[in-house]
Amino acid sequence: MSTAEAPEPGVRSKSNSPRQIPVVGVVTEDEDAQGALKPMDLNRVIKLLQETDKDDLEEKQLKAVKILVQYYQNGFPLRDLAQIFKILNLCAGKIGQQPHFIESAYSILKLCGFPFLKKKVSDEITYAEDTANSIALLGDLMKVPSSELRIQICKCIVDFYHAEPPKKHITGYQQASSSYKIQMAEVGGLAKTMVQSLALLDNQLVEKLWVLKALQHLSTSEANCTLMMQAQAASSICAHLNDPDPSGQLLFRSSEILWNLLEKSSKEEIIQQLSNLECLLALKEIFKNLFMRGFRHYDRQLRNDILVITTIIAQNPEAPMIECGFTRDLILFATFNEVKSQNPLVKGLKLSNSYEDFELKKLLFNIIVILCKDLPTVQLLIDGKVVLALFTYVKKPEKHKIIEWSAAQYEELQLHAIATLSSVAPLLIEEYMLCQGNARILAFLEWCESEDSFFTHGNSFHGTGGRGNKFAHMRYTLRLLRAMVYLQDETVNNDLCEKGTIQQLIGIFKNTISKSNDKEEAIVLEIQSDILLILSGLCEHNIPRKEIFGTEGVDVILHVLKTDPKKFQSGLGYIVLLFSTLDSIWCCILGCYPSEDYFLEKEGIFLLLDLLALNQKKFCNLILGIMVEFCDNPKTTVHVNSWRGKKDQTAASLLIKLWRKEEKELGVKRDKHGKIIDTKKPLFTSFQEEQNIMPLPADCPTVAVMDVAENIRAKIYAVLGKLDFENLPGLSAEDFVTLCIIHRYLDFKIQATHKQRDLANKSWENFLARTSNAKTLKKAKRLQEKAIESSRYNERPPNAIFHQTEIKGLNTTVPSGRVVTLESTPARLVGGPLADTDIALKKLPIRGGALQRVKTVKIVDEPKKNVLT
């Protein structure tokens, strides 16, 4: 308590005190002598309770405890807490043989519900350890087989959070802070022992409900949630969700605890604890029961909470959602309104337009998106006709038709269903085509573009930016179409092109340009970006579709390229639109000569060079790549050479300037005039010098390849190469120096290849020298033996056995494997294998031979094969 707080009622101030203590509630020594609460001899009570051999001992013990309870009827001082809880523990230990001690323990526990008392401000710190240990004892006392005692322990814990003030104030004492007990419970680990006590209460509902109530309060702090997690609270509580409970408290309190555990402890660990068959079966039965029979507002809220917890668990791919049958039921509940089912679970079932049922529908759509990430779910999605159910929302609203949802609710569900289709439909292409998905999407896009009177509310997350218009519908429909096109499935894409998708999308793009305003700018930019990405996916590698894209499509691209460069810094999606546009140039124009020529005629190259002159690294690489491809068109050179930027800068000068900037960023060594400093490594970057040599898998590109791919030097070289490096206007002296380096770029890059080739040639020459010159062979052999000897240990370990690994007299200097098959001169000409070695002294050739010195040696069998092992 701070010094600014008002004094407690009944605390008397003494003006003539010899010393003043500036803390409210702390009294002087004179007042302490006159205090109403004098110290009690607790050690005598403890000693009395520990005695066992007197006749009337139980009566004396009970009387002593009763006096103690009467004495501390207004609360326990912190300084006495350790001894009081020792007395409580002794009383609890006697309950098994002496049931009368239940009342004694109960009375002490009841007083624990009052705030603890402190004589000094420092008492909370001084007695913190004693207090924490005392409170921790409450959890251990749950092992005492007394229902009355267990319930009182739980009430005591609940009182930590709703403490009642004492009946009267005691002079010289003040209450400990309201959060002190809660903090000490965290330090003592009370939450963990309370979770463990649940195992003792399987068939005792009332006691279990009180424990859950205590845990519900304890789980409001992160520290306690961590302790509960360590005791496997999530799995032990969830597994008993479906236990019989007429009051409904068990489900309510358990779900609240699970929520707190997910929010205030390790979410991943809690999900892991809940991802077992027992927990999921319990959740499944509870959800089905609430879904089918829960009609109260409270039941519907609880049903939705259970579904959210299930959704979180479903994010774990190891959770047995399919095995327990929960996935099949959830798919059924999500689609029974749209696709009629004879399943008895949903027979006669209907959702209302209440807020809870509306939230349920959205949650079911959401969990389908999560479940479809697990591929085994695909067959269940097919069986449940999920694609067909979702496509019932992809249509214009029908007038005068009575629906169960309000207009705002239906709009939000419609957008949510289309967003769900974006995740589900790519997995079920066959079902998508059977539902005529392309035709439905294009028809819905046509409605989105029409002038029909339709007022959207735009209140939901999915409806952002679409209030009073159809832009939100168009955005999510285009996302769905983009997801399907990017599958690169020819059946889907051919069907789209046959239905005139390319022309329709170009028309939509043009209309968005005229309809957009500042309020809708962000969503319109996203729509335009998606249209260009869809067109890129359709036209890539397909010349006939590029021809359909034609001049109208080129005009759309040129419109984006003419955007004010300042808007690229606005953060409203202009950069994304620009990247989509550059991608469209790659996929929809390049390779189609009529479109290329039209792009050049409309000064498209000038617009690209204008963007390049902005010197924005994020899109320089992509623009230069487009320039390289465009330079294959002979008409491009004239346009490139004709371009002029600020201060009459030419394209060649711009490209050389970009080269120098890139080399500066890469740390390439150049002098002040731009000349090469390190002639051995003319293109080496500081990154390459600092990088350590590391082994890479065969399918991983090397550092050299990544260097060419990631920096723009190779592309600048390619563009200038297409311009022949000659007659380039507007270059300074420094530019010409840099141009010389650029011109030799490829030579400097093969330079490493030449070095490797030289080394290979030198190795071959050495090999030829050894095989044709005996002196060279002997010299090489001596060097090899010396190298082998120098690699061995100088000192042999004691008692070591030395194994000879060399074959003496073997004239070879190349390493060999374990088995060498010799297919050379026949044995009859050279005297057999190894005839010129010491081994030959043990063998005799069958038919004479070159080595006659072995005549005196005992004849042995001829070896069967010419194989050296």
URGI-V438246 format. One record per pair of residues at least 6 apart in sequence whose ideal C-beta (glycine too) atoms are under 6 Angstrom apart, sorted by the first residue. I is the first residue (numbers start at 1). GAP is how many residues later the second one is. Records with the same first field share a line. If there is no record, write none. Layout:
I: GAP, GAP
//
This chain:
3: 19
5: 19
7: 17
8: 17, 161, 166
9: 160
10: 159
17: 11
23: 98
25: 149
26: 94
27: 145
32: 140
35: 136, 137
36: 134, 135
37: 133
40: 31
42: 41
45: 19, 23, 42
46: 40
48: 13, 16
49: 12, 41
51: 6
58: 40
65: 39
69: 38
72: 39
74: 92, 93, 96
75: 39, 42, 91
76: 8, 40
77: 40
78: 38, 40, 45, 49
81: 49, 50, 53
82: 48
85: 49, 52
88: 17, 20
91: 10, 13, 14
92: 13, 49, 52
94: 7
95: 6, 7, 49, 51
102: 44
105: 44
106: 46
109: 43, 47
112: 44
113: 43, 46
114: 52
115: 48, 60, 61
116: 60
117: 56
118: 58
119: 54
124: 52, 56
131: 53
132: 52, 55, 56
135: 49, 50, 53, 55
136: 52, 53, 54
138: 15
139: 51, 54, 55
141: 12
142: 8, 55
147: 60
150: 57
151: 59
154: 56, 57, 60
157: 57
158: 56, 59
160: 21, 22
161: 56
186: 37, 38
189: 38
191: 27, 33, 36, 37
192: 35, 39
194: 20, 21
195: 33, 36, 38
196: 35
198: 38
201: 6, 7
209: 40
212: 41
215: 42
216: 37, 40, 41
218: 6
219: 6, 38, 41
222: 42
225: 35, 36, 39, 40
226: 39
229: 36, 40
232: 41
234: 27, 36, 39, 40
235: 38, 44
237: 17, 20
238: 36, 41, 44
239: 39, 40, 43
241: 13, 41, 45
242: 40, 43, 44
255: 50
258: 51
261: 9
262: 8
271: 42, 45
274: 39
275: 38, 41, 43, 44
277: 43, 47
280: 44, 46
281: 43
283: 27
284: 40, 42
286: 20
287: 19
290: 9, 13
291: 12
294: 6, 9
300: 56
301: 55
304: 55, 56
307: 56
311: 56
313: 6
314: 7, 56, 57
315: 55
317: 57
321: 6
322: 54
327: 44, 50, 53
328: 52
330: 37
331: 49, 53
332: 11
333: 31
334: 30, 34
335: 49, 51, 54
336: 10
338: 51, 54
339: 46, 49, 50
351: 6
353: 51, 52, 53
358: 51
362: 54
365: 51, 55
368: 52
369: 51, 54
371: 6
372: 51, 52, 55
378: 49
386: 38
387: 41, 44, 45, 48
388: 47
390: 27, 30, 31
391: 44, 49
393: 21, 24
394: 46, 50
396: 51
408: 49
411: 45, 46
412: 48
415: 47, 48, 57, 61
416: 46
418: 58, 59, 62
419: 43, 57
421: 59
422: 57, 58, 61
425: 7
426: 57, 61
429: 60
438: 57, 58
441: 36, 40
442: 57
444: 33
445: 32
448: 22, 25, 26
449: 59, 62
456: 10
458: 8, 9
463: 9
465: 58
466: 6
471: 49, 52
474: 53
475: 48, 51, 52
478: 52
481: 53
482: 48, 51, 52
484: 8
485: 49, 52, 53
486: 51
493: 45
497: 48
502: 46, 47
505: 26, 30
506: 46, 47, 50
509: 19, 22, 47
512: 12, 15, 16
516: 8
521: 51
522: 50, 51
525: 48, 52
526: 47
528: 49
529: 47, 48, 51
532: 48, 49, 52
533: 47
535: 49, 53
536: 47, 48, 51
538: 7
539: 6, 7, 10, 48, 49
540: 47
543: 49
546: 42, 46
547: 45
549: 39
551: 47
553: 35
554: 41, 44, 45
557: 24, 27
558: 44
560: 21
561: 46
565: 49
567: 7
568: 6, 7
582: 40
585: 41
589: 6, 10
590: 39
596: 37
600: 35, 39
605: 34
606: 37
608: 15
609: 34, 42
611: 12
612: 11
613: 32, 41
620: 92
621: 91
624: 88, 91
625: 90
627: 92
628: 87, 90, 91
630: 6
631: 88, 91
640: 11
643: 8
650: 79, 80
652: 76
653: 77, 78
655: 61
656: 79, 82
659: 57, 79
660: 78
662: 49, 50, 51
666: 19
667: 18, 19
668: 17
669: 8, 9
671: 6
674: 60, 63, 64
676: 6
682: 66
683: 65
708: 6
717: 25, 28
720: 22
725: 18
769: 7
770: 6, 7, 10, 43
780: 33
781: 32
784: 29
808: 30
809: 28, 29
819: 50
820: 48
822: 44
828: 19
831: 14, 18, 19, 20
832: 13
833: 33
834: 6
835: 16
843: 17
844: 10, 13, 15
846: 16
//
